[in-house]
Amino acid sequence: MDEAPDTARKISVLLADDHTMFRQGLAGILASYGGVEVVGEVPNNSEALRLAGELKPDVVIMQVQMPFKRAKKSVGRMRALPHPPKVIVVTMFEEPHYVRSLMELGASAYLVKTSSAEHLVAAVRAAVFDPRAKNAVVGMPTAILEESTNGVDGVLSARELELLLLAARGLSNRQIAANTHLAEATVKRHLANVYQKMGVSSRGEAAREALVRDWITIEEVTHSDPPLT
């Protein structure tokens, strides 16, 4: 049995953002809530990777900039360290496929820079102390929030976005289950939730709506790895 997390200890955090004032603002927010120690501040993700290897922080809060492939590489390398920190992405980019890609690489949370201080602190604490927080999206992109017909209840999770994309590629529930290592019944349940949240009744309708709303792109649908059988 895993030991219960020591929620009384301070969480060590490394900040990486090229805007000095924003970075200092994050440090001040975290310090004001207590229970968090900012152990370093750097202006870019390359420096964050180097310092994370030296300091071994619990959490790295890092920015995402273009080109996006470079951002994905940074997150992947951070999670591949011998003592990998939890990674929280803070960014201005409100694209659902960015969320999905970074979650697949092991980011613990994705926040847009308009998120509240409470969201930031909750994301840091959840990443370290809550084992259920894996791949949790905190501060879902406003494109989804604004276009949802059911308010917060209509927001798709990172997992649901992933399954929606696979369904849009034409994979059966069995193939989706094989690709995601989920039970077929679990996939069916997730997709049923997706249809309900989106106000549609089939995967074809869901795929069309997701493309129209720019939750997924045509490039993501047409360029994919061969499905597992």
C-alpha positions in Angstrom: 0.0 0.0 0.0 1.3 3.4 -0.9 2.1 5.8 2.0 -0.2 8.7 2.5 1.3 12.0 1.2 2.8 14.3 3.7 0.5 17.3 3.1 2.2 19.3 5.9 5.5 19.6 4.1 6.3 22.5 1.8 6.1 21.9 -1.9 9.2 23.0 -3.8 8.4 24.8 -7.1 10.6 26.0 -10.0 9.2 28.8 -12.2 10.0 29.2 -15.9 8.6 32.2 -17.8 10.2 34.8 -20.0 8.1 37.7 -18.5 9.9 38.7 -15.4 7.0 40.6 -13.8 4.6 37.7 -14.5 7.1 35.2 -13.1 7.6 37.3 -10.0 3.9 37.6 -9.6 3.5 33.9 -9.6 6.2 33.6 -6.9 4.4 36.1 -4.8 1.0 34.4 -5.2 2.5 31.0 -4.3 4.3 32.4 -1.2 1.2 34.2 0.0 -0.8 31.0 0.2 1.9 29.2 2.3 3.0 25.6 2.1 5.0 26.4 -1.1 8.6 27.3 -1.5 9.8 28.7 -4.8 13.3 27.3 -5.2 14.2 28.9 -8.5 13.1 31.3 -11.3 14.4 31.0 -14.8 13.4 32.8 -18.1 13.1 29.8 -20.4 12.4 26.1 -20.5 15.9 25.1 -21.3 17.2 26.7 -18.1 14.3 25.1 -16.3 15.3 21.7 -17.5 18.9 22.2 -16.3 17.9 23.6 -12.9 15.2 20.9 -12.4 17.9 18.3 -12.7 20.0 20.0 -10.0 17.3 21.1 -7.6 14.8 18.2 -8.0 11.7 20.4 -7.3 8.3 18.8 -6.7 6.7 21.0 -9.4 7.9 22.9 -12.4 5.5 25.7 -13.6 6.5 26.3 -17.2 5.2 28.4 -20.1 4.3 27.1 -23.6 5.4 29.2 -26.5 5.5 28.6 -30.3 6.6 26.6 -32.0 4.5 24.0 -30.2 6.8 21.1 -31.1 9.5 22.7 -29.0 7.1 23.0 -26.1 6.1 19.4 -26.3 9.8 18.4 -26.4 10.4 20.5 -23.2 7.6 18.8 -21.3 8.7 15.4 -22.5 12.3 16.0 -21.4 11.2 17.3 -18.1 9.1 14.2 -17.4 12.0 12.0 -18.5 14.4 13.3 -15.8 15.7 10.7 -13.2 13.6 12.5 -10.6 10.8 13.9 -12.7 8.9 16.9 -11.3 5.2 17.4 -11.8 4.7 19.8 -14.7 2.1 22.5 -14.7 1.7 24.5 -18.0 0.7 28.1 -17.8 0.1 29.7 -21.2 -2.0 32.1 -23.2 -2.8 29.5 -25.9 -6.4 28.3 -25.5 -6.3 25.3 -27.9 -7.9 22.0 -26.8 -5.4 20.0 -28.9 -2.6 21.6 -27.0 -4.2 20.4 -23.8 -4.5 16.9 -25.0 -0.9 16.7 -26.4 0.7 18.0 -23.2 -1.4 15.8 -21.0 -0.4 12.8 -23.0 3.2 13.7 -22.3 2.6 13.7 -18.6 1.7 17.3 -17.7 -0.4 17.4 -14.5 -2.3 20.6 -15.3 -2.9 23.1 -18.0 -3.9 26.7 -17.0 -4.4 29.7 -19.2 -2.9 32.9 -17.8 -6.3 34.3 -17.1 -6.9 31.5 -14.5 -7.3 32.6 -10.9 -4.7 32.4 -8.2 -6.9 29.8 -6.5 -6.7 27.6 -9.6 -2.9 27.9 -9.6 -2.5 26.9 -6.0 -5.0 24.1 -6.3 -3.2 22.7 -9.3 0.2 22.8 -7.5 -1.2 21.0 -4.4 -3.2 18.5 -6.5 -0.2 17.6 -8.6 1.8 16.6 -5.5 -0.7 15.4 -3.0 -3.6 14.0 -5.0 -2.8 10.8 -6.9 -6.2 11.1 -8.7 -5.0 14.5 -10.2 -3.1 12.8 -13.1 -3.9 14.5 -16.4 -6.4 16.9 -14.7 -7.2 20.0 -16.6 -7.3 23.1 -14.4 -8.5 26.2 -16.2 -10.0 24.6 -19.3 -9.5 26.8 -22.4 -12.3 29.3 -22.7 -13.1 28.2 -26.2 -14.7 25.1 -24.7 -16.3 26.9 -21.8 -17.9 29.5 -24.0 -19.2 27.1 -26.6 -20.5 24.5 -24.1 -24.3 24.5 -24.0 -24.4 23.0 -20.5 -22.0 25.3 -18.6 -19.3 23.6 -16.5 -21.1 20.3 -16.9 -20.6 20.5 -20.6 -16.8 20.8 -20.4 -14.8 17.9 -21.9 -12.0 16.5 -19.9 -8.6 15.8 -21.4 -9.4 12.1 -21.6 -12.7 12.8 -23.3 -11.0 15.0 -25.8 -8.5 12.2 -26.5 -11.3 9.6 -27.1 -13.3 12.1 -29.2 -10.3 12.5 -31.6 -9.8 8.7 -31.9 -13.5 8.3 -32.6 -13.3 11.0 -35.2 -10.5 9.0 -36.9 -13.0 6.2 -37.4 -11.7 3.8 -34.7 -14.2 1.4 -33.2 -14.7 1.3 -29.4 -12.6 -1.9 -29.3 -9.7 -0.2 -31.2 -10.0 2.9 -29.0 -9.8 0.7 -25.9 -6.6 -1.0 -27.3 -5.0 2.3 -28.1 -5.7 3.9 -24.7 -5.4 0.8 -22.5 -9.0 1.2 -21.3 -11.8 -1.3 -21.0 -14.2 -1.2 -24.0 -17.1 -0.5 -21.6 -15.1 2.4 -20.2 -14.6 3.9 -23.7 -18.3 3.5 -24.4 -19.2 5.3 -21.2 -16.8 8.1 -21.9 -18.1 8.6 -25.4 -21.7 8.6 -24.1 -20.7 11.4 -21.7 -19.1 13.3 -24.6 -22.3 13.1 -26.7 -24.4 14.2 -23.8 -22.2 17.2 -23.1 -22.0 18.2 -26.7 -25.7 17.8 -27.3 -25.3 15.2 -30.1 -26.3 11.6 -30.6 -23.5 10.0 -32.6 -19.8 10.0 -33.1 -20.2 11.4 -36.5 -22.1 14.4 -35.2 -19.6 14.8 -32.3 -16.7 14.7 -34.8 -18.3 17.4 -37.0 -19.1 19.6 -34.1 -15.6 19.3 -32.7 -14.1 20.3 -36.0 -16.4 23.3 -36.4 -15.6 24.4 -32.8 -11.9 23.8 -33.4 -11.6 21.4 -30.5 -9.8 19.1 -33.0 -8.2 19.8 -36.3 -8.5 18.1 -39.7 -4.8 17.5 -39.6 -5.1 15.6 -36.4 -8.0 13.5 -37.8 -6.3 12.6 -41.1 -2.7 12.2 -39.9 -2.6 9.4 -37.3 -0.7 6.3 -36.3 -2.1 3.0 -37.4 -4.7 1.8 -34.8 -4.0 -1.1 -32.6 -6.2 -4.1 -33.4 
